[in-house]
Amino acid sequence: MDNATYELVVFDGDETLIDGDIIDALAEYAGVTERVQQVKVDVWENGLDAMDALAEDIFPLFEGITIEEVDHLVGSLSFAPGARTVGQNVTCQTAIFTALAPLATHIAGELDFDHWRANTPLVEDGVLTGELEGEIIEHGKGPVLDALVADLGISHDQVIAIGDGPHDIPLFERAGFSVGMNPRGAVRDVPDVATTEQDFTQIIPELISRGVLDPSYGDQLAGVNGESESNP
C-alpha cells in the first residue's frame, strides 16, 4: 500500500475497458481490416505515432460510413470482465480517454464517469468525412491529462492511469500509479503493474489498497485468482 491520496482514475477505452476495439469494428465494417492491422503493427512494433496513424492512415479509410452506423458498432461492443463493476464503483473522480467521442460518451454514460476526452469524427450530411479533430489527436493523451489535472487542481501523483497500448505510455509516465491491461511488447515494461489478461478483477486488490475502491469488492470477487505482474 502507498500513502498517496488518489483523486482521479483515468481509463483507456479500446482493449482496456472495452473487450474489443471500435477502430477494428469500423475496419471490419468497411472491409479494410488487413490494411488497418498493418498500420497497427507499425504502431506497436515499429514506433509509428499512434495518433498520427489514426488520423492519417486509418480514419480516412472510414469515409462514407454513417454516424448511425458508428453508433450501432459502438453499442455492439462489450465491456471487459470486471470493467463495469470497477468503473461504476471507483470512489474518486473518473475519466475516459479514448480514440473516438461516440465510444467515450457511451462509456461515460454507462459507467457514470465524471470526464471524457476523445477525438470527434467530422460528419457531413450524417456521413463520416474521414477526418478527426480533438485534443487527443492534436496533442496526445499526456498533454490532455496535464490540462485535466490543472483544471481539477490536483497533482499527477494523485492520478491512477489504466491502459494497454503505446498511446497510453504518456499517461503511465505521468500518473502516480499505473496499470497496463494485458499490454503487449515493450509497453509491458512501462506501467507499475501489468495484468496477464484483460480482466479488471485482477486489479481490484491494487485499487482497494490505493483507496479508490471499496474493500467490499475484494470480498465479492474473492474468487479473483488472477495475478498481476509488478514491474520493478
Buried (B, 14 or more C-beta within 10 A) or exposed (E): EEEBEBBBBBBBBBBBBBBBBBBBBBBEBBEBBEBBEEBBEBBBEEEBBBBEBBBEBBBBBBEEBEBEBBBEBBEEBEBBBBBBBBBEBBEBBBBBBBBBBBBBBBBBEBBEBBBBBBBBBBBEEEBBBBBBEBBBBEBBBBBBBBEBBEEBEBEBBBBBBBBBBBBBBBBBBBBBBBBBBBBBEEBBEBBBBBBEBBBBBBBBBBBBBBBBBBEEBBEEBEEBEBEBEEEE
